[in-house]
Amino acid sequence: MIEIAKGASKGIKFTCDWDKIKKTDNATLILSSVIHEVMHYSNLNEVQDFWNKIHNSNFKYIVIRDMIPSKSIDRPSDMNDVRKLYNKSSYQLETFENIWGSIENNKALVHFLLKYRYTANWNREVRENYMPLYREDIMRGYPPLNEYEIVYHEHYILPYLKWQVKKDFDIDIKDNTHLKLVLKRK
């Protein structure tokens, strides 16, 4: 992805080397589908270290794009949607519910809809927590980025996801599943 970005962006330097990033105060950190990975695969100390590195690195901008729903997603599911999923049930749904609980909880149902297409690496994906954080957590100051102001905010459903779920299950996802956020150091 860095090579593609370099080719499309003349004059802009891209790196994944944390030490190089820390040496400049004009850097932009792009966290595209990174936060849920860090929060799922890291222990509490590693998660805190991740946010501390970001906090202490003096980025000019931080760009976040990840699966971050609102807390309103955590409610009972529409039972018609539950029935539609059970009627097209597969080993995936059974495995998912054994790990994450019943899709009668709307957050679990949407969580399943975010990952059901990843059949080739299902055993890994089914265990990954795609939504470890709520939008409200970020708005209340977690992670600790209080020295940044919001310059762009979009809470949305990926159009492709919405289309694919409608096609596969005749379910209309109503909850925003993704967050785009651009933060600028004050």
Buried (B, 14 or more C-beta within 10 A) or exposed (E): EEEEEEEEEEEEEEEEEEEEBBEEEEBBBBBEEBBBBBBBEEEEEEBEEBBEEBBEBBBBBBBBBBBBBBEBBBEEBBEEBBEBBEEEEEEBBEBBBEEBEEBBBBBBBBBBBBBBBBEEEBEEBBEBBBBBBBBEEBEEEEBEBEEBEEEEBEBEBBEEBBEBBEEBBEBEBEBBBBBBBBBBBE
